[in-house]
Amino acid sequence: MAWGYLQMFKITGSPSYRVKAAQCLDWLDKNKAPGFLSHSWGNHFDFSSRTGKLPKHEPIIVWTSLLGQVYLDAFEITGESYYLAIAKSVCKWIVDLPREKADRGTCLSYVAFTQKSIHNSNMLGAAMLARTAKYLKEQTYLDVAKEAMVYSCSRQLPDGSWNYAEGENYHWIDNFHTGYNLDSLRCYMESSGDTSFEENLRKGFECYKSYFFEPSGRPKYYHNRAYPIDSQCASQAIETLVNFSEYDKSSLGLAIKVANWTIDHMQDKKGFFYYRHYPLGLKAKTPMLHWAQATTYRALALLLSKLGPEG
């Protein structure tokens, strides 16, 4: 939500959006993961998925890196050094993570308590390090980020896609994690000036556009099948397509198409967005702050910032 509020503050200049963003960021500062000196965040509940179990408050590099990017946005928009100090603290947590040293590159771990190598989390961490290094001139951040990108980009599949991870039980290709990969690689390249991954970025984005969208704008979950139609796929697709609009002329038009489809098919009459659509017309309608509301708000605000207030 803070990310969206910051975008709306940039668009409108309304102080109320800056206040709302500051309230969110202050709350996050006060509610970082316990047990760590540096800033990091996890879920406020026990969590289980097909990739394993995570206990309550155990920080993960995904949330930590994404929230670190919000603090960098806040620093750039407001100039307040407090936000940059928290971004530095985030990077301290990231560089202290376990790492898999492979024959090609090094992979940042998904969690702090064991090595868990996953491409999107590795690339998100690298992007956060590289973007922060622009301001702090920390060569260590750039070195770690470079090694992380070598790891994931050298394992990009021939068609430009990425498996979720290298383990055989992680061989699926999905929409929003691919979006994370592409946004992270673009951020790393722009922040570091490293152009050695240009072909990886080009192939990855072409693959992303061709695999994950139907003609109507409906975002598919997997590269080879649509369901479940997921709010995170929709919101991340809008965000990634907007972020790549300067690289690809068709990207912004596709972002608008996805946004229109999402509003028409996943927004309730009360205003909130649904979590998922399943086959046979089944829908998971329970409104959840992260999975649909916050991410969709951020995505639509970012799209609006690109189109302008009259777009």
N, C-alpha and C positions, 0 to 999 in steps of 0.2 A: 504494500500500500504506500509506503514511503516513496518508493521509486515512481509510482504513478503521480503522487502528490507533487514531487519535484518537477516532473514533466509539465503538470498543469500550472505550476508556478511560473515556469519558463514561458508557457504559452500566454497566460493571462496577466501575469504580474500581480495577482491577488495575494496579499499577505496571508490570507487564511490558509492557502495551500502550503506555504512555507511553515506556518505554525503546525499544521497537521503532520507534515513530514518530520519536523523536529520532535514532535511528541512520539512518533513511532520510533525514531532513531534513538531517542533517550530511553525508551522502554527496552529496546534491544540491548543497549549498553548495560542497563541494569539487570537484564535477564540472559546474559551470556551463559554458556555452559559452565556449571559449577565444577570445581576441581582443576581448572586450567587458569593460569595467570593471563595468558593471551586470549584475545577475543575469538570465540568460536561458538557455533550454535548447532543444536540438533532438534529433534522432535520433543515435545513436552508430554510424550506418552510412549509406551512400549510400541514397537513397530515391527511387523513381520511382512515379508514379501518373498517372491521366488528367489531373491538374491541372498536371503538370510534374515536373521533377527537382530534388532538393535534395541538396547534398553533405553528407557526414558532418559533424556538429557545427554545421551552420548553424542558428541559433536560429529558432524560429517563435513567433508570438504565441499560438497555441493552447496548446502545452505550457507556455509561459512564464506565461500567464494562469491556467491551471488549477493549476499548481504554486504560483503566488503566492497563490491562494485557500487552498491547504493551509497555507501559512505564516500566513495570517491566522487560520485555524481554530486553529492551534497557539498563536498569541498569545492568542486569546480564551480558550482552555482552560487554558493554563499561566500566562499573564501575563508570560511572558519577553519582554523588549524586543528581544532578539536576533532573534526571528522577525519582529517588526514592521519592524525595520531592513532585513531582506531583502525584505519586501513593498515597502518604499519604493524599494529598489534596482530591483526588478522594474518599478515604475511609471516610474522614470527611463528604463528601456529602452523602455517602451511609448511614452511621450510623445516620444521621440527618433526614432521610426519615421517613414518617409515617410507622407504622407497625401494622398488624393485629395480635392481641394476641389471639390465638385459644386454644382449649383444648389440642392440641398437636402441640407445636412449635409456632413460630412467623413468619409472612410473611412480607418481605420487599416490600414496594410499588413500582410499576412500574414508578410512577411519584411523584414529590414532592408536588403538590398542592392538592392531595386527596389520600385516600387509594385505591389502585387498586392491587389486589392480583392475580398474575400470576406465574405459576411454573418456567418457564425458566428464567424469569427476577429475581425472588427471588434467584434461585440457582446460577445464574451468579454473583449477588451481593455477595453472601456468598463465592464463590470461590475467588473473588477479595480480600475480607477482609482476608481470611485465608492465601492466598499467601503473601500478604503484611505483615501480622503478623510475618511471618518467619524472616523478616529483622528488623522490628520495635519493636518486642516483646510486642505488644499491646494486652493484655488479652481481652479487650473489643471487639476487632475485632473478636477474636475466639469465644467469648460467643455469639455474634450476629449471626455469621456464623453458629454455631452449632444449634441454635434455628431455623434458616431458613431451614437448611437441615432436621431437625426433622419435620417441617411443610410439606415439599414437599415429603420426603421419606415415611412418615406415610400415605400419600394419594396416593402413587403409587398403580396402579391397580394390581389385582392378577396375571395378565399375565406378569407384569414387565413394562408395559407402563404407560404413564401419559396423562391425559387430559390436554389440554392447560391451563385450570383453572377450579376451582370448580363450578362456576356458570353454570346453565343448558345450557345457550346459548354458553358456551365455551367448550362443550364436544366434541372435536375432537382430534384426535391423528395424528400428522404429523411428517415428517422426520426431518427437520432441528431444530425445537424446541426440539425434543427428543435428537438430537445431542448436543445442548446446555446443556441440563440437565445432560447428561452423562459426557461430558467434565468437567462441573462444579463440579459434585460430585467427579470425579477422582482427580481433582485439589485440592479440599477441603481435601480429605483424605490424599493425598501425602503431602500437606502443613502442616496439623495439626497433622498428625499421628493418627487420630481418625479412628479406624477400625470397628466401630459399624455399618457402612452402607455397609459392604462388600457384603452381600446378595442382597441388593438393587442394587448395581452396577452390580453384576453378572446377575441377572434376567433382569435388564434393558438393558444390552448390548446384551444378547441372544435374547431378544424380538426385539431389533433394527435390528440386522442382519436378523432375520427371516421375519420381516414385510416389510422392506422398499427397498428391492433390487430384481430386476428381474435377471434371469440367465445371461442375456447379460451384466449386470452391470448397466443397466438403473435404476436410482433412482426414486422410487415412491414418490408422495407427501404425500399421506395419507396411513394409515396402511391397508386400504381395497380398495383403488383404486389408479391408477397411476397418472392421470392427475389432474392439469397441471404439466408437466415436468418442474421443476423450477431450475434455475441456483444456487439459494441458497441451495436447497436440494443437488445438486451435489457437490458444493464446501464444504459445511459443512460435508457431508458424507465422502469425502476424508480426511478432517481434523480429524474428530472423529475416523475414522478407523485407521489412522496413529497413533493417540494418544493412541489407545488401542492395538497397535501391540505387545507390551510387555506383555499384558494380554492374548492375544488370537492369536494363530499361524496363523489362517486363515485370520486375519484382514488385514494384509498388502497386501495379494494377492487380496482381495476384493477391497481395496483402488485403486490398480493399474487397476483393471477391470473397476471401476467407472470412473477413470481418462481417460482411453482410450475411453470409451463410450462418455464421455463429449467432448473430443477433436474431436472425429469423427462426432458427431451429433449436437453439440451446438457451435462450433467455426466457425466463418465466414472465408472465404478465405482471408479477409483483416487482420485477426488476433484476432479481438475482439470476445467476447462470447455473445450469445443471452440470453435474459432474460427468455423466456419461450417457450415451445412447447405446443400447444393445440390440441385437437382431429381434425381429418380431414386434418392433415398436416399444420395447421395454426401455424405461428411462430411470436413471438414478438421480432423483431431483433434490435430495437433501442439500441445502446450501452450506458449503464449507468455505471458511475464510481463505485458506491457501488454494485449495484445489478447485479453482474456477473464479472466485470473486477477486482476490488480489491479483492473480496473474492476468486475468482478463482486463481488469482495470488498468494495469500497467501497460498491457499491449495496446489497448485502444487509445490510451493517452499518448503513447509513443507514435502511433499512427496519426493521430490528430496533430502532433507536433510537426510531423513531416508534411502534412497536407496544409497546415495553417488553419486558423480559426474559421475560415470560410470554406475550407475544403470539404 
